[in-house]
Amino acid sequence: MEQQIRVLLTEDDKNLGTILKAYLEAKGFPTELCVDGREGLERFKREEFQFCILDVMMPVMDGFALAAEIRKLDQKVPLLFLTAKTMQEDKLHGFELGADDYLTKPFSMEELLLRMKAILRRTAEDAVRPTHFELGSFTFDYNRQLLKNKEGENKLTSKEAELLRLLCENMNKVLDRSVALNKIWFDDSYFNARSMDVYVTKLRKYFKTDPKIELMNVHGVGFKLVVNE
């Protein structure tokens, strides 16, 4: 990697944490290991990190609580959850908090590395994409994750902001479901498709005050954000 990426790793299983730290550093990612969420938060406040790997089940402060605190400090740093949980509700909660990906234990080191690289590629691409959009009576600031008009403003989650930006970039065109799923969730599984439908419904609610804006389902294909003059 041209730019050195420092990783914050929080994992209460010291054996697994030590192995992950050694592997990541061998692959060129300097890594700081913390064994609970509180320690991880204090380290994040003191030092600069370009990537966070957070175990969900930790003492003192769990991974979800830690992610929420990190997002207050930094809206953009990539977050990847490690978890033994398989409940869909837990994964949805993680994405609501702004997770970039979710890896269920047990997992291979190679898969972790590939997912990290995919997230970092997307982050690099984001740097040259538009970040400000005009949609009817609304303005959308991707960097601030803010959608507003004279009626008020809505603070978007990371996934909502990513999906809306993709829709804006394809305004008045059909956005293929599989394209959106692979760009934002990195695969087009049934679970991720269900998750995306939840976000589409939320975006529709935000736009309901402006009749010129319509977020359409294109049956069997995807979605279309239509903005009428």
C-alpha positions as CSV (number, residue, x, y, z in Angstrom):
1,M,0.0,0.0,0.0
2,E,1.3,3.4,-0.9
3,Q,0.0,5.0,2.3
4,Q,0.6,3.3,5.6
5,I,-2.7,2.3,7.2
6,R,-2.7,2.1,11.0
7,V,-5.2,-0.3,12.4
8,L,-7.0,-0.2,15.8
9,L,-7.9,-3.8,16.7
10,T,-10.1,-4.5,19.7
11,E,-10.4,-8.2,20.7
12,D,-10.8,-9.6,24.2
13,D,-9.5,-13.0,23.2
14,K,-5.8,-12.3,23.7
15,N,-4.7,-15.3,21.7
16,L,-6.8,-14.4,18.7
17,G,-5.9,-10.7,19.1
18,T,-2.2,-11.5,19.2
19,I,-2.4,-13.7,16.1
20,L,-4.4,-11.1,14.2
21,K,-2.0,-8.3,15.1
22,A,1.0,-10.4,14.0
23,Y,-0.7,-11.3,10.7
24,L,-1.8,-7.7,9.9
25,E,1.7,-6.3,10.7
26,A,3.2,-8.9,8.5
27,K,1.0,-7.7,5.7
28,G,2.1,-4.1,6.2
29,F,-0.6,-2.8,8.5
30,P,0.8,-1.4,11.8
31,T,-1.7,-2.5,14.4
32,E,-2.5,-1.6,18.0
33,L,-4.3,-4.3,20.0
34,C,-6.8,-3.4,22.8
35,V,-8.6,-6.0,24.9
36,D,-11.8,-4.1,25.7
37,G,-13.9,-1.3,24.3
38,R,-13.0,1.3,26.8
39,E,-9.2,0.8,26.2
40,G,-9.9,1.0,22.5
41,L,-11.8,4.3,22.8
42,E,-9.0,5.9,24.8
43,R,-6.4,4.7,22.3
44,F,-8.5,6.1,19.4
45,K,-8.8,9.5,21.1
46,R,-5.0,9.7,21.6
47,E,-3.7,8.3,18.3
48,E,-4.6,8.4,14.6
49,F,-6.0,5.3,12.9
50,Q,-7.1,4.7,9.3
51,F,-9.0,1.5,10.0
52,C,-10.8,-0.1,13.0
53,I,-11.5,-3.8,13.5
54,L,-13.9,-4.2,16.5
55,D,-14.9,-7.3,18.2
56,V,-18.6,-7.1,19.2
57,M,-18.6,-9.1,22.4
58,M,-16.1,-7.4,24.8
59,P,-16.1,-6.5,28.5
60,V,-16.4,-2.9,29.8
61,M,-17.7,-1.5,26.5
62,D,-18.9,-3.8,23.7
63,G,-18.1,-3.2,20.0
64,F,-21.4,-1.6,19.2
65,A,-21.0,1.0,22.0
66,L,-17.4,1.6,20.9
67,A,-18.4,2.1,17.2
68,A,-21.0,4.7,18.3
69,E,-18.4,6.6,20.2
70,I,-15.9,6.4,17.3
71,R,-18.5,7.7,14.9
72,K,-19.0,10.8,17.1
73,L,-15.3,11.5,16.7
74,D,-14.8,10.4,13.1
75,Q,-17.6,9.8,10.6
76,K,-15.4,8.3,7.9
77,V,-12.8,5.9,9.4
78,P,-13.6,2.4,8.1
79,L,-15.2,0.0,10.7
80,L,-15.2,-3.8,10.4
81,F,-16.9,-5.8,13.1
82,L,-15.7,-9.3,14.2
83,T,-18.4,-11.3,15.9
84,A,-19.5,-14.8,16.9
85,K,-23.1,-13.6,16.6
86,T,-25.2,-14.6,13.6
87,M,-28.5,-12.8,14.4
88,Q,-29.6,-10.6,11.5
89,E,-30.8,-8.0,13.9
90,D,-27.3,-7.7,15.3
91,K,-25.9,-7.2,11.8
92,L,-28.5,-4.6,10.9
93,H,-27.6,-2.7,14.2
94,G,-23.9,-2.8,13.2
95,F,-24.7,-1.3,9.8
96,E,-26.9,1.4,11.4
97,L,-23.9,2.4,13.5
98,G,-21.9,2.9,10.3
99,A,-20.1,-0.4,9.9
100,D,-18.4,-0.9,6.6
101,D,-18.4,-4.7,6.9
102,Y,-19.1,-7.6,9.2
103,L,-17.1,-10.8,9.6
104,T,-18.5,-13.8,11.5
105,K,-16.1,-16.0,13.5
106,P,-14.5,-18.3,12.6
107,F,-13.0,-16.7,9.6
108,S,-9.8,-17.0,7.6
109,M,-7.0,-14.4,7.8
110,E,-7.1,-14.2,4.0
111,E,-10.8,-13.3,4.0
112,L,-10.2,-10.6,6.6
113,L,-7.4,-9.1,4.5
114,L,-9.5,-9.2,1.3
115,R,-12.4,-7.4,3.0
116,M,-10.1,-4.8,4.4
117,K,-8.6,-4.1,1.0
118,A,-12.0,-3.9,-0.6
119,I,-13.1,-1.3,2.0
120,L,-9.9,0.7,1.5
121,R,-10.3,0.6,-2.3
122,R,-13.8,2.0,-1.9
123,T,-12.5,4.7,0.5
124,A,-9.9,5.8,-2.0
125,E,-12.5,6.0,-4.8
126,D,-14.7,8.0,-2.6
127,A,-12.1,10.8,-2.5
128,V,-12.7,11.7,-6.1
129,R,-16.5,11.3,-6.2
130,P,-19.0,14.2,-5.9
131,T,-20.0,15.0,-2.3
132,H,-22.7,17.7,-2.7
133,F,-26.0,17.3,-4.5
134,E,-29.2,19.4,-5.2
135,L,-32.4,17.3,-5.3
136,G,-35.5,19.4,-5.8
137,S,-35.9,21.3,-2.5
138,F,-33.3,19.2,-0.8
139,T,-29.5,19.6,-0.5
140,F,-27.4,16.5,0.3
141,D,-24.0,16.8,1.9
142,Y,-22.4,13.4,1.7
143,N,-19.4,14.3,3.9
144,R,-21.6,15.6,6.7
145,Q,-24.1,12.9,6.0
146,L,-26.8,15.6,6.0
147,L,-30.0,15.8,4.0
148,K,-31.9,19.1,4.5
149,N,-34.5,21.4,3.1
150,K,-36.6,24.3,4.6
151,E,-38.7,21.7,6.4
152,G,-35.7,20.5,8.5
153,E,-32.7,18.3,8.3
154,N,-32.0,14.6,8.7
155,K,-28.7,13.2,9.9
156,L,-28.1,10.0,7.8
157,T,-26.3,6.8,8.8
158,S,-23.2,5.9,6.8
159,K,-25.1,3.3,4.8
160,E,-28.0,5.7,4.0
161,A,-25.5,8.3,2.9
162,E,-23.6,5.8,0.7
163,L,-26.8,4.6,-0.9
164,L,-28.2,8.1,-1.5
165,R,-24.9,9.2,-3.1
166,L,-25.0,6.2,-5.5
167,L,-28.6,7.1,-6.4
168,C,-27.7,10.7,-6.9
169,E,-24.8,9.8,-9.2
170,N,-27.4,7.8,-11.2
171,M,-30.2,10.4,-10.9
172,N,-33.1,9.7,-13.4
173,K,-31.5,6.4,-14.3
174,V,-32.0,2.9,-13.1
175,L,-29.6,1.8,-10.4
176,D,-29.1,-2.0,-10.6
177,R,-29.7,-3.7,-7.3
178,S,-26.7,-5.9,-7.6
179,V,-24.4,-3.0,-8.5
180,A,-25.6,-1.1,-5.3
181,L,-25.2,-4.2,-3.1
182,N,-21.7,-5.0,-4.4
183,K,-20.5,-1.4,-4.1
184,I,-21.9,-0.8,-0.6
185,W,-22.3,-4.2,1.1
186,F,-19.6,-6.0,-1.1
187,D,-22.0,-8.9,-2.0
188,D,-25.5,-9.3,-3.2
189,S,-26.8,-11.9,-0.7
190,Y,-30.4,-12.1,0.3
191,F,-29.7,-10.7,3.7
192,N,-27.9,-7.7,2.3
193,A,-30.7,-7.1,-0.2
194,R,-33.2,-7.1,2.7
195,S,-31.0,-4.6,4.5
196,M,-30.8,-2.3,1.5
197,D,-34.6,-2.4,1.1
198,V,-34.9,-1.0,4.7
199,Y,-32.6,1.9,3.8
200,V,-34.6,2.6,0.6
201,T,-37.8,2.8,2.6
202,K,-36.1,5.3,5.0
203,L,-34.9,7.5,2.2
204,R,-38.4,7.6,0.8
205,K,-39.7,8.9,4.1
206,Y,-37.2,11.7,4.1
207,F,-38.3,12.8,0.6
208,K,-42.0,12.7,1.2
209,T,-42.3,16.5,1.8
210,D,-41.2,17.1,-1.8
211,P,-43.6,15.8,-4.5
212,K,-41.0,16.4,-7.2
213,I,-38.8,13.6,-5.8
214,E,-39.7,10.0,-6.3
215,L,-37.6,6.9,-5.4
216,M,-39.1,4.2,-7.5
217,N,-38.7,0.4,-7.5
218,V,-38.0,-1.0,-10.9
219,H,-39.3,-4.5,-10.6
220,G,-36.6,-7.2,-11.0
221,V,-33.9,-4.6,-11.8
222,G,-33.3,-2.0,-9.1
223,F,-34.2,1.6,-8.1
224,K,-34.6,4.9,-9.8
225,L,-34.3,8.3,-8.1
226,V,-36.5,10.7,-10.2
227,V,-36.3,14.4,-9.7
228,N,-38.8,16.4,-11.7
229,E,-38.2,20.0,-12.7
